[in-house]
């Protein structure tokens, strides 16, 4: 059985709720990623910020990314998956909620993240194709 742990990208970094979007963008550029999880002061996952969020919800609205905090953009509830979840459950959750990446938790602690690219690299093409079709069919 393939699990979330088998396909996740390990060691993802968290933004803190009070980090600015300018800091978020700088860290995304450094890490060459398009999103980062947002955690509270106790390290608990609270949301995800994407590069698109920064552009659409901040810059395009003439807000200053140095003044807007990561916590201002996160939306509840954040979708996540247990590290031991079967890959079919991962695919189901991503398709059902139309999300392109999902944080992976173990004992409520962030241990990784799964993106479409992770799935494309590690799963049969038909499974990945079904997910892409489901997300793209109704995503905004």
Protein Blocks (a to p, Z undefined) as FASTA:
>chain_A
ZZfklmmcehiacddfklcfklmmmmmmmnopabdcdddfkopafbdcdfklmmmmmmmn
opafklpcfklmpccddddddfklcfklmmmmmmmnopabdcddeehiafbdcdfklmmm
mmcfklmmmmmmmmmmmpZZ
